[in-house]
């Protein structure tokens, strides 16, 4: 029979500050990432529009000229 190893087997520990029992799962840190990987696509920025009130150096909406 194998001996109990705290670094390998899930177990409970008593947290003296909170007074609660906490479940410890040390094997979770060794799991490989199996999540989905996606390629990041660069979005093309729109060109400067002199009639757009949001573009820099243009007059903002609601301001008097």
CHARMM internal coordinates of N, CA and C (Angstrom, degrees):
IC EDIT
DIST 1 N 1 CA 1.4545
DIST 1 CA 1 C 1.5292
ANGL 1 N 1 CA 1 C 109.01
DIST 1 C 2 N 1.3307
ANGL 1 CA 1 C 2 N 115.98
DIHE 1 N 1 CA 1 C 2 N 137.99
DIST 2 N 2 CA 1.4568
ANGL 1 C 2 N 2 CA 120.83
DIHE 1 CA 1 C 2 N 2 CA 179.80
DIST 2 CA 2 C 1.5196
ANGL 2 N 2 CA 2 C 110.73
DIHE 1 C 2 N 2 CA 2 C -76.59
DIST 2 C 3 N 1.3164
ANGL 2 CA 2 C 3 N 115.85
DIHE 2 N 2 CA 2 C 3 N 149.34
DIST 3 N 3 CA 1.4624
ANGL 2 C 3 N 3 CA 119.77
DIHE 2 CA 2 C 3 N 3 CA 178.36
DIST 3 CA 3 C 1.5314
ANGL 3 N 3 CA 3 C 109.16
DIHE 2 C 3 N 3 CA 3 C -82.70
DIST 3 C 4 N 1.3091
ANGL 3 CA 3 C 4 N 114.71
DIHE 3 N 3 CA 3 C 4 N 157.46
DIST 4 N 4 CA 1.4625
ANGL 3 C 4 N 4 CA 120.82
DIHE 3 CA 3 C 4 N 4 CA -179.42
DIST 4 CA 4 C 1.5242
ANGL 4 N 4 CA 4 C 109.80
DIHE 3 C 4 N 4 CA 4 C -77.51
DIST 4 C 5 N 1.3411
ANGL 4 CA 4 C 5 N 116.58
DIHE 4 N 4 CA 4 C 5 N 125.23
DIST 5 N 5 CA 1.4627
ANGL 4 C 5 N 5 CA 122.45
DIHE 4 CA 4 C 5 N 5 CA -179.21
DIST 5 CA 5 C 1.5319
ANGL 5 N 5 CA 5 C 108.57
DIHE 4 C 5 N 5 CA 5 C -116.13
DIST 5 C 6 N 1.3499
ANGL 5 CA 5 C 6 N 117.37
DIHE 5 N 5 CA 5 C 6 N 119.78
DIST 6 N 6 CA 1.4680
ANGL 5 C 6 N 6 CA 121.19
DIHE 5 CA 5 C 6 N 6 CA -178.70
DIST 6 CA 6 C 1.5206
ANGL 6 N 6 CA 6 C 112.67
DIHE 5 C 6 N 6 CA 6 C -63.96
DIST 6 C 7 N 1.3320
ANGL 6 CA 6 C 7 N 117.67
DIHE 6 N 6 CA 6 C 7 N -26.56
DIST 7 N 7 CA 1.4587
ANGL 6 C 7 N 7 CA 120.47
DIHE 6 CA 6 C 7 N 7 CA -179.26
DIST 7 CA 7 C 1.5254
ANGL 7 N 7 CA 7 C 112.60
DIHE 6 C 7 N 7 CA 7 C -83.42
DIST 7 C 8 N 1.3335
ANGL 7 CA 7 C 8 N 116.91
DIHE 7 N 7 CA 7 C 8 N -7.11
DIST 8 N 8 CA 1.4685
ANGL 7 C 8 N 8 CA 120.46
DIHE 7 CA 7 C 8 N 8 CA -175.75
DIST 8 CA 8 C 1.5249
ANGL 8 N 8 CA 8 C 113.17
DIHE 7 C 8 N 8 CA 8 C -118.30
DIST 8 C 9 N 1.3238
ANGL 8 CA 8 C 9 N 117.89
DIHE 8 N 8 CA 8 C 9 N -37.44
DIST 9 N 9 CA 1.4599
ANGL 8 C 9 N 9 CA 122.00
DIHE 8 CA 8 C 9 N 9 CA -172.71
DIST 9 CA 9 C 1.5330
ANGL 9 N 9 CA 9 C 111.61
DIHE 8 C 9 N 9 CA 9 C -101.22
DIST 9 C 10 N 1.3360
ANGL 9 CA 9 C 10 N 117.41
DIHE 9 N 9 CA 9 C 10 N 142.31
DIST 10 N 10 CA 1.4671
ANGL 9 C 10 N 10 CA 120.02
DIHE 9 CA 9 C 10 N 10 CA 174.20
DIST 10 CA 10 C 1.5302
ANGL 10 N 10 CA 10 C 110.00
DIHE 9 C 10 N 10 CA 10 C -66.26
DIST 10 C 11 N 1.3254
ANGL 10 CA 10 C 11 N 116.11
DIHE 10 N 10 CA 10 C 11 N 144.14
DIST 11 N 11 CA 1.4574
ANGL 10 C 11 N 11 CA 120.63
DIHE 10 CA 10 C 11 N 11 CA -178.50
DIST 11 CA 11 C 1.5198
ANGL 11 N 11 CA 11 C 109.32
DIHE 10 C 11 N 11 CA 11 C -159.05
DIST 11 C 12 N 1.3158
ANGL 11 CA 11 C 12 N 116.30
DIHE 11 N 11 CA 11 C 12 N 174.20
DIST 12 N 12 CA 1.4599
ANGL 11 C 12 N 12 CA 121.84
DIHE 11 CA 11 C 12 N 12 CA 177.37
DIST 12 CA 12 C 1.5203
ANGL 12 N 12 CA 12 C 109.46
DIHE 11 C 12 N 12 CA 12 C -109.79
DIST 12 C 13 N 1.3370
ANGL 12 CA 12 C 13 N 114.13
DIHE 12 N 12 CA 12 C 13 N 144.54
DIST 13 N 13 CA 1.4681
ANGL 12 C 13 N 13 CA 120.63
DIHE 12 CA 12 C 13 N 13 CA 175.31
DIST 13 CA 13 C 1.5234
ANGL 13 N 13 CA 13 C 108.51
DIHE 12 C 13 N 13 CA 13 C -127.89
DIST 13 C 14 N 1.3067
ANGL 13 CA 13 C 14 N 114.75
DIHE 13 N 13 CA 13 C 14 N 149.55
DIST 14 N 14 CA 1.4560
ANGL 13 C 14 N 14 CA 120.28
DIHE 13 CA 13 C 14 N 14 CA 178.77
DIST 14 CA 14 C 1.5217
ANGL 14 N 14 CA 14 C 110.08
DIHE 13 C 14 N 14 CA 14 C -91.46
DIST 14 C 15 N 1.3207
ANGL 14 CA 14 C 15 N 116.47
DIHE 14 N 14 CA 14 C 15 N 123.54
DIST 15 N 15 CA 1.4559
ANGL 14 C 15 N 15 CA 122.20
DIHE 14 CA 14 C 15 N 15 CA 177.07
DIST 15 CA 15 C 1.5285
ANGL 15 N 15 CA 15 C 107.56
DIHE 14 C 15 N 15 CA 15 C -91.17
DIST 15 C 16 N 1.3082
ANGL 15 CA 15 C 16 N 117.00
DIHE 15 N 15 CA 15 C 16 N 110.14
DIST 16 N 16 CA 1.4599
ANGL 15 C 16 N 16 CA 120.99
DIHE 15 CA 15 C 16 N 16 CA -175.78
DIST 16 CA 16 C 1.5198
ANGL 16 N 16 CA 16 C 112.66
DIHE 15 C 16 N 16 CA 16 C -71.08
DIST 16 C 17 N 1.3426
ANGL 16 CA 16 C 17 N 117.91
DIHE 16 N 16 CA 16 C 17 N -25.25
DIST 17 N 17 CA 1.4628
ANGL 16 C 17 N 17 CA 119.66
DIHE 16 CA 16 C 17 N 17 CA 179.82
DIST 17 CA 17 C 1.5261
ANGL 17 N 17 CA 17 C 112.24
DIHE 16 C 17 N 17 CA 17 C -73.30
DIST 17 C 18 N 1.3291
ANGL 17 CA 17 C 18 N 117.09
DIHE 17 N 17 CA 17 C 18 N -41.10
DIST 18 N 18 CA 1.4588
ANGL 17 C 18 N 18 CA 119.88
DIHE 17 CA 17 C 18 N 18 CA -178.56
DIST 18 CA 18 C 1.5242
ANGL 18 N 18 CA 18 C 112.71
DIHE 17 C 18 N 18 CA 18 C -96.84
DIST 18 C 19 N 1.3478
ANGL 18 CA 18 C 19 N 117.22
DIHE 18 N 18 CA 18 C 19 N -16.10
DIST 19 N 19 CA 1.4554
ANGL 18 C 19 N 19 CA 120.30
DIHE 18 CA 18 C 19 N 19 CA -179.22
DIST 19 CA 19 C 1.5176
ANGL 19 N 19 CA 19 C 112.66
DIHE 18 C 19 N 19 CA 19 C 76.14
DIST 19 C 20 N 1.3293
ANGL 19 CA 19 C 20 N 118.30
DIHE 19 N 19 CA 19 C 20 N 21.06
DIST 20 N 20 CA 1.4620
ANGL 19 C 20 N 20 CA 122.46
DIHE 19 CA 19 C 20 N 20 CA -177.94
DIST 20 CA 20 C 1.5249
ANGL 20 N 20 CA 20 C 110.79
DIHE 19 C 20 N 20 CA 20 C -118.11
DIST 20 C 21 N 1.3276
ANGL 20 CA 20 C 21 N 114.19
DIHE 20 N 20 CA 20 C 21 N 156.45
DIST 21 N 21 CA 1.4550
ANGL 20 C 21 N 21 CA 120.65
DIHE 20 CA 20 C 21 N 21 CA 172.60
DIST 21 CA 21 C 1.5310
ANGL 21 N 21 CA 21 C 107.43
DIHE 20 C 21 N 21 CA 21 C -88.69
DIST 21 C 22 N 1.3296
ANGL 21 CA 21 C 22 N 116.36
DIHE 21 N 21 CA 21 C 22 N 134.97
DIST 22 N 22 CA 1.4617
ANGL 21 C 22 N 22 CA 122.22
DIHE 21 CA 21 C 22 N 22 CA -175.86
DIST 22 CA 22 C 1.5201
ANGL 22 N 22 CA 22 C 108.43
DIHE 21 C 22 N 22 CA 22 C -118.50
DIST 22 C 23 N 1.3345
ANGL 22 CA 22 C 23 N 116.48
DIHE 22 N 22 CA 22 C 23 N 134.08
DIST 23 N 23 CA 1.4577
ANGL 22 C 23 N 23 CA 121.52
DIHE 22 CA 22 C 23 N 23 CA 177.22
DIST 23 CA 23 C 1.5280
ANGL 23 N 23 CA 23 C 108.90
DIHE 22 C 23 N 23 CA 23 C -82.78
DIST 23 C 24 N 1.3251
ANGL 23 CA 23 C 24 N 117.19
DIHE 23 N 23 CA 23 C 24 N 126.76
DIST 24 N 24 CA 1.4614
ANGL 23 C 24 N 24 CA 123.70
DIHE 23 CA 23 C 24 N 24 CA -179.66
DIST 24 CA 24 C 1.5242
ANGL 24 N 24 CA 24 C 107.80
DIHE 23 C 24 N 24 CA 24 C -112.35
DIST 24 C 25 N 1.3467
ANGL 24 CA 24 C 25 N 116.40
DIHE 24 N 24 CA 24 C 25 N 126.29
DIST 25 N 25 CA 1.4628
ANGL 24 C 25 N 25 CA 121.86
DIHE 24 CA 24 C 25 N 25 CA 178.94
DIST 25 CA 25 C 1.5174
ANGL 25 N 25 CA 25 C 108.72
DIHE 24 C 25 N 25 CA 25 C -122.40
DIST 25 C 26 N 1.3359
ANGL 25 CA 25 C 26 N 118.79
DIHE 25 N 25 CA 25 C 26 N 83.31
DIST 26 N 26 CA 1.4636
ANGL 25 C 26 N 26 CA 121.03
DIHE 25 CA 25 C 26 N 26 CA -174.72
DIST 26 CA 26 C 1.5234
ANGL 26 N 26 CA 26 C 113.96
DIHE 25 C 26 N 26 CA 26 C -67.76
DIST 26 C 27 N 1.3253
ANGL 26 CA 26 C 27 N 118.70
DIHE 26 N 26 CA 26 C 27 N -23.87
DIST 27 N 27 CA 1.4602
ANGL 26 C 27 N 27 CA 121.03
DIHE 26 CA 26 C 27 N 27 CA -178.69
DIST 27 CA 27 C 1.5157
ANGL 27 N 27 CA 27 C 113.11
DIHE 26 C 27 N 27 CA 27 C -71.13
DIST 27 C 28 N 1.3300
ANGL 27 CA 27 C 28 N 118.65
DIHE 27 N 27 CA 27 C 28 N -15.99
DIST 28 N 28 CA 1.4647
ANGL 27 C 28 N 28 CA 121.15
DIHE 27 CA 27 C 28 N 28 CA -178.45
DIST 28 CA 28 C 1.5188
ANGL 28 N 28 CA 28 C 112.24
DIHE 27 C 28 N 28 CA 28 C -66.07
DIST 28 C 29 N 1.3172
ANGL 28 CA 28 C 29 N 118.32
DIHE 28 N 28 CA 28 C 29 N -29.20
DIST 29 N 29 CA 1.4662
ANGL 28 C 29 N 29 CA 121.22
DIHE 28 CA 28 C 29 N 29 CA -179.19
DIST 29 CA 29 C 1.5216
ANGL 29 N 29 CA 29 C 111.53
DIHE 28 C 29 N 29 CA 29 C -68.69
DIST 29 C 30 N 1.3247
ANGL 29 CA 29 C 30 N 117.63
DIHE 29 N 29 CA 29 C 30 N -20.92
DIST 30 N 30 CA 1.4532
ANGL 29 C 30 N 30 CA 120.97
DIHE 29 CA 29 C 30 N 30 CA -178.28
DIST 30 CA 30 C 1.5161
ANGL 30 N 30 CA 30 C 114.07
DIHE 29 C 30 N 30 CA 30 C -91.52
DIST 30 C 31 N 1.3110
ANGL 30 CA 30 C 31 N 118.42
DIHE 30 N 30 CA 30 C 31 N -1.40
DIST 31 N 31 CA 1.4618
ANGL 30 C 31 N 31 CA 120.92
DIHE 30 CA 30 C 31 N 31 CA -178.95
DIST 31 CA 31 C 1.5203
ANGL 31 N 31 CA 31 C 110.63
DIHE 30 C 31 N 31 CA 31 C -73.78
DIST 31 C 32 N 1.3144
ANGL 31 CA 31 C 32 N 117.45
DIHE 31 N 31 CA 31 C 32 N 138.41
DIST 32 N 32 CA 1.4642
ANGL 31 C 32 N 32 CA 119.57
DIHE 31 CA 31 C 32 N 32 CA 177.28
DIST 32 CA 32 C 1.5271
ANGL 32 N 32 CA 32 C 110.74
DIHE 31 C 32 N 32 CA 32 C -77.25
DIST 32 C 33 N 1.3192
ANGL 32 CA 32 C 33 N 115.72
DIHE 32 N 32 CA 32 C 33 N 154.44
DIST 33 N 33 CA 1.4570
ANGL 32 C 33 N 33 CA 121.06
DIHE 32 CA 32 C 33 N 33 CA 177.73
DIST 33 CA 33 C 1.5082
ANGL 33 N 33 CA 33 C 108.52
DIHE 32 C 33 N 33 CA 33 C -74.14
DIST 33 C 34 N 1.3274
ANGL 33 CA 33 C 34 N 117.37
DIHE 33 N 33 CA 33 C 34 N 125.63
DIST 34 N 34 CA 1.4559
ANGL 33 C 34 N 34 CA 121.80
DIHE 33 CA 33 C 34 N 34 CA 179.71
DIST 34 CA 34 C 1.5152
ANGL 34 N 34 CA 34 C 111.06
DIHE 33 C 34 N 34 CA 34 C -121.17
DIST 34 C 35 N 1.3230
ANGL 34 CA 34 C 35 N 116.69
DIHE 34 N 34 CA 34 C 35 N 18.98
DIST 35 N 35 CA 1.4507
ANGL 34 C 35 N 35 CA 120.39
DIHE 34 CA 34 C 35 N 35 CA -179.46
DIST 35 CA 35 C 1.5199
ANGL 35 N 35 CA 35 C 111.81
DIHE 34 C 35 N 35 CA 35 C -75.38
DIST 35 C 36 N 1.2900
ANGL 35 CA 35 C 36 N 114.18
DIHE 35 N 35 CA 35 C 36 N 165.92
DIST 36 N 36 CA 1.4567
ANGL 35 C 36 N 36 CA 120.40
DIHE 35 CA 35 C 36 N 36 CA -178.36
DIST 36 CA 36 C 1.5246
ANGL 36 N 36 CA 36 C 110.33
DIHE 35 C 36 N 36 CA 36 C -73.48
DIST 36 C 37 N 1.3206
ANGL 36 CA 36 C 37 N 116.26
DIHE 36 N 36 CA 36 C 37 N 137.31
DIST 37 N 37 CA 1.4552
ANGL 36 C 37 N 37 CA 122.51
DIHE 36 CA 36 C 37 N 37 CA 176.99
DIST 37 CA 37 C 1.5303
ANGL 37 N 37 CA 37 C 108.28
DIHE 36 C 37 N 37 CA 37 C -109.23
DIST 37 C 38 N 1.3119
ANGL 37 CA 37 C 38 N 117.24
DIHE 37 N 37 CA 37 C 38 N 130.66
DIST 38 N 38 CA 1.4537
ANGL 37 C 38 N 38 CA 121.75
DIHE 37 CA 37 C 38 N 38 CA 179.60
DIST 38 CA 38 C 1.5101
ANGL 38 N 38 CA 38 C 109.56
DIHE 37 C 38 N 38 CA 38 C -123.64
DIST 38 C 39 N 1.3266
ANGL 38 CA 38 C 39 N 115.63
DIHE 38 N 38 CA 38 C 39 N 145.64
DIST 39 N 39 CA 1.4540
ANGL 38 C 39 N 39 CA 121.12
DIHE 38 CA 38 C 39 N 39 CA 175.30
DIST 39 CA 39 C 1.5212
ANGL 39 N 39 CA 39 C 109.49
DIHE 38 C 39 N 39 CA 39 C -78.72
DIST 39 C 40 N 1.3299
ANGL 39 CA 39 C 40 N 116.42
DIHE 39 N 39 CA 39 C 40 N 136.76
DIST 40 N 40 CA 1.4520
ANGL 39 C 40 N 40 CA 121.40
DIHE 39 CA 39 C 40 N 40 CA 179.08
DIST 40 CA 40 C 1.5230
ANGL 40 N 40 CA 40 C 108.26
DIHE 39 C 40 N 40 CA 40 C -86.29
DIST 40 C 41 N 1.3153
ANGL 40 CA 40 C 41 N 115.04
DIHE 40 N 40 CA 40 C 41 N 124.66
DIST 41 N 41 CA 1.4561
ANGL 40 C 41 N 41 CA 119.81
DIHE 40 CA 40 C 41 N 41 CA 179.55
DIST 41 CA 41 C 1.5201
ANGL 41 N 41 CA 41 C 109.41
DIHE 40 C 41 N 41 CA 41 C -101.31
DIST 41 C 42 N 1.3127
ANGL 41 CA 41 C 42 N 115.38
DIHE 41 N 41 CA 41 C 42 N 132.74
DIST 42 N 42 CA 1.4622
ANGL 41 C 42 N 42 CA 120.82
DIHE 41 CA 41 C 42 N 42 CA 179.02
DIST 42 CA 42 C 1.5234
ANGL 42 N 42 CA 42 C 109.45
DIHE 41 C 42 N 42 CA 42 C -78.89
DIST 42 C 43 N 1.3327
ANGL 42 CA 42 C 43 N 115.81
DIHE 42 N 42 CA 42 C 43 N 128.09
DIST 43 N 43 CA 1.4547
ANGL 42 C 43 N 43 CA 119.97
DIHE 42 CA 42 C 43 N 43 CA 177.80
DIST 43 CA 43 C 1.5169
ANGL 43 N 43 CA 43 C 108.65
DIHE 42 C 43 N 43 CA 43 C -86.79
DIST 43 C 44 N 1.3008
ANGL 43 CA 43 C 44 N 115.57
DIHE 43 N 43 CA 43 C 44 N 139.53
DIST 44 N 44 CA 1.4577
ANGL 43 C 44 N 44 CA 120.57
DIHE 43 CA 43 C 44 N 44 CA 178.87
DIST 44 CA 44 C 1.5273
ANGL 44 N 44 CA 44 C 109.15
DIHE 43 C 44 N 44 CA 44 C -75.25
DIST 44 C 45 N 1.3200
ANGL 44 CA 44 C 45 N 116.42
DIHE 44 N 44 CA 44 C 45 N 128.49
DIST 45 N 45 CA 1.4579
ANGL 44 C 45 N 45 CA 121.09
DIHE 44 CA 44 C 45 N 45 CA 177.91
DIST 45 CA 45 C 1.5255
ANGL 45 N 45 CA 45 C 109.25
DIHE 44 C 45 N 45 CA 45 C -76.50
DIST 45 C 46 N 1.3197
ANGL 45 CA 45 C 46 N 116.85
DIHE 45 N 45 CA 45 C 46 N 141.80
DIST 46 N 46 CA 1.4693
ANGL 45 C 46 N 46 CA 118.36
DIHE 45 CA 45 C 46 N 46 CA 178.50
DIST 46 CA 46 C 1.5281
ANGL 46 N 46 CA 46 C 110.72
DIHE 45 C 46 N 46 CA 46 C -69.60
DIST 46 C 47 N 1.3017
ANGL 46 CA 46 C 47 N 115.36
DIHE 46 N 46 CA 46 C 47 N 154.17
DIST 47 N 47 CA 1.4589
ANGL 46 C 47 N 47 CA 121.64
DIHE 46 CA 46 C 47 N 47 CA 177.97
DIST 47 CA 47 C 1.5280
ANGL 47 N 47 CA 47 C 109.74
DIHE 46 C 47 N 47 CA 47 C -71.12
DIST 47 C 48 N 1.3077
ANGL 47 CA 47 C 48 N 115.47
DIHE 47 N 47 CA 47 C 48 N 163.11
DIST 48 N 48 CA 1.4686
ANGL 47 C 48 N 48 CA 121.41
DIHE 47 CA 47 C 48 N 48 CA 176.53
DIST 48 CA 48 C 1.5217
ANGL 48 N 48 CA 48 C 109.46
DIHE 47 C 48 N 48 CA 48 C -65.39
DIST 48 C 49 N 1.3237
ANGL 48 CA 48 C 49 N 116.18
DIHE 48 N 48 CA 48 C 49 N 132.65
DIST 49 N 49 CA 1.4643
ANGL 48 C 49 N 49 CA 122.15
DIHE 48 CA 48 C 49 N 49 CA 179.75
DIST 49 CA 49 C 1.5222
ANGL 49 N 49 CA 49 C 108.16
DIHE 48 C 49 N 49 CA 49 C -120.79
DIST 49 C 50 N 1.3117
ANGL 49 CA 49 C 50 N 117.96
DIHE 49 N 49 CA 49 C 50 N 114.54
DIST 50 N 50 CA 1.4706
ANGL 49 C 50 N 50 CA 119.63
DIHE 49 CA 49 C 50 N 50 CA -178.38
DIST 50 CA 50 C 1.5242
ANGL 50 N 50 CA 50 C 113.86
DIHE 49 C 50 N 50 CA 50 C -66.77
DIST 50 C 51 N 1.3284
ANGL 50 CA 50 C 51 N 119.06
DIHE 50 N 50 CA 50 C 51 N -15.79
DIST 51 N 51 CA 1.4633
ANGL 50 C 51 N 51 CA 121.08
DIHE 50 CA 50 C 51 N 51 CA 179.59
DIST 51 CA 51 C 1.5277
ANGL 51 N 51 CA 51 C 112.74
DIHE 50 C 51 N 51 CA 51 C -96.05
DIST 51 C 52 N 1.3144
ANGL 51 CA 51 C 52 N 117.29
DIHE 51 N 51 CA 51 C 52 N -5.01
DIST 52 N 52 CA 1.4666
ANGL 51 C 52 N 52 CA 121.29
DIHE 51 CA 51 C 52 N 52 CA -178.54
DIST 52 CA 52 C 1.5335
ANGL 52 N 52 CA 52 C 109.81
DIHE 51 C 52 N 52 CA 52 C -83.42
DIST 52 C 53 N 1.3249
ANGL 52 CA 52 C 53 N 117.11
DIHE 52 N 52 CA 52 C 53 N 126.52
DIST 53 N 53 CA 1.4701
ANGL 52 C 53 N 53 CA 120.56
DIHE 52 CA 52 C 53 N 53 CA -179.04
DIST 53 CA 53 C 1.5273
ANGL 53 N 53 CA 53 C 112.48
DIHE 52 C 53 N 53 CA 53 C -76.61
DIST 53 C 54 N 1.3284
ANGL 53 CA 53 C 54 N 118.58
DIHE 53 N 53 CA 53 C 54 N -8.61
DIST 54 N 54 CA 1.4532
ANGL 53 C 54 N 54 CA 121.07
DIHE 53 CA 53 C 54 N 54 CA 178.34
DIST 54 CA 54 C 1.5297
ANGL 54 N 54 CA 54 C 113.04
DIHE 53 C 54 N 54 CA 54 C -93.21
DIST 54 C 55 N 1.3323
ANGL 54 CA 54 C 55 N 117.22
DIHE 54 N 54 CA 54 C 55 N -16.23
DIST 55 N 55 CA 1.4693
ANGL 54 C 55 N 55 CA 120.29
DIHE 54 CA 54 C 55 N 55 CA -179.26
DIST 55 CA 55 C 1.5212
ANGL 55 N 55 CA 55 C 110.35
DIHE 54 C 55 N 55 CA 55 C -71.94
DIST 55 C 56 N 1.3443
ANGL 55 CA 55 C 56 N 117.38
DIHE 55 N 55 CA 55 C 56 N 147.18
DIST 56 N 56 CA 1.4569
ANGL 55 C 56 N 56 CA 120.18
DIHE 55 CA 55 C 56 N 56 CA -179.26
DIST 56 CA 56 C 1.5168
ANGL 56 N 56 CA 56 C 112.00
DIHE 55 C 56 N 56 CA 56 C -61.61
DIST 56 C 57 N 1.3096
ANGL 56 CA 56 C 57 N 115.44
DIHE 56 N 56 CA 56 C 57 N 148.12
DIST 57 N 57 CA 1.4726
ANGL 56 C 57 N 57 CA 127.31
DIHE 56 CA 56 C 57 N 57 CA -179.80
DIST 57 CA 57 C 1.5128
ANGL 57 N 57 CA 57 C 113.72
DIHE 56 C 57 N 57 CA 57 C 70.39
DIST 57 C 58 N 1.3375
ANGL 57 CA 57 C 58 N 119.40
DIHE 57 N 57 CA 57 C 58 N -0.58
DIST 58 N 58 CA 1.4640
ANGL 57 C 58 N 58 CA 120.62
DIHE 57 CA 57 C 58 N 58 CA 175.51
DIST 58 CA 58 C 1.5219
ANGL 58 N 58 CA 58 C 109.49
DIHE 57 C 58 N 58 CA 58 C -91.36
DIST 58 C 59 N 1.3273
ANGL 58 CA 58 C 59 N 115.97
DIHE 58 N 58 CA 58 C 59 N 157.91
DIST 59 N 59 CA 1.4577
ANGL 58 C 59 N 59 CA 121.39
DIHE 58 CA 58 C 59 N 59 CA 178.96
DIST 59 CA 59 C 1.5205
ANGL 59 N 59 CA 59 C 109.51
DIHE 58 C 59 N 59 CA 59 C -68.25
DIST 59 C 60 N 1.3197
ANGL 59 CA 59 C 60 N 116.11
DIHE 59 N 59 CA 59 C 60 N 130.93
DIST 60 N 60 CA 1.4576
ANGL 59 C 60 N 60 CA 121.68
DIHE 59 CA 59 C 60 N 60 CA -178.16
DIST 60 CA 60 C 1.5292
ANGL 60 N 60 CA 60 C 110.64
DIHE 59 C 60 N 60 CA 60 C -75.77
DIST 60 C 61 N 1.3192
ANGL 60 CA 60 C 61 N 115.55
DIHE 60 N 60 CA 60 C 61 N 156.33
DIST 61 N 61 CA 1.4740
ANGL 60 C 61 N 61 CA 120.96
DIHE 60 CA 60 C 61 N 61 CA 178.11
DIST 61 CA 61 C 1.5196
ANGL 61 N 61 CA 61 C 108.94
DIHE 60 C 61 N 61 CA 61 C -67.52
DIST 61 C 62 N 1.3050
ANGL 61 CA 61 C 62 N 116.27
DIHE 61 N 61 CA 61 C 62 N 139.57
DIST 62 N 62 CA 1.4551
ANGL 61 C 62 N 62 CA 120.95
DIHE 61 CA 61 C 62 N 62 CA 176.72
DIST 62 CA 62 C 1.5137
ANGL 62 N 62 CA 62 C 114.79
DIHE 61 C 62 N 62 CA 62 C 82.91
DIST 62 C 63 N 1.3300
ANGL 62 CA 62 C 63 N 118.87
DIHE 62 N 62 CA 62 C 63 N 3.28
DIST 63 N 63 CA 1.4629
ANGL 62 C 63 N 63 CA 120.61
DIHE 62 CA 62 C 63 N 63 CA 177.23
DIST 63 CA 63 C 1.5142
ANGL 63 N 63 CA 63 C 109.33
DIHE 62 C 63 N 63 CA 63 C -104.76
DIST 63 C 64 N 1.2942
ANGL 63 CA 63 C 64 N 115.01
DIHE 63 N 63 CA 63 C 64 N 146.60
DIST 64 N 64 CA 1.4647
ANGL 63 C 64 N 64 CA 120.08
DIHE 63 CA 63 C 64 N 64 CA 179.93
DIST 64 CA 64 C 1.5379
ANGL 64 N 64 CA 64 C 108.90
DIHE 63 C 64 N 64 CA 64 C -84.38
DIST 64 C 65 N 1.2943
ANGL 64 CA 64 C 65 N 116.06
DIHE 64 N 64 CA 64 C 65 N 145.44
DIST 65 N 65 CA 1.4671
ANGL 64 C 65 N 65 CA 119.69
DIHE 64 CA 64 C 65 N 65 CA 177.89
DIST 65 CA 65 C 1.4958
ANGL 65 N 65 CA 65 C 111.22
DIHE 64 C 65 N 65 CA 65 C -101.69
END
COOR INIT
IC SEED 1 N 1 CA 1 C
IC BUILD
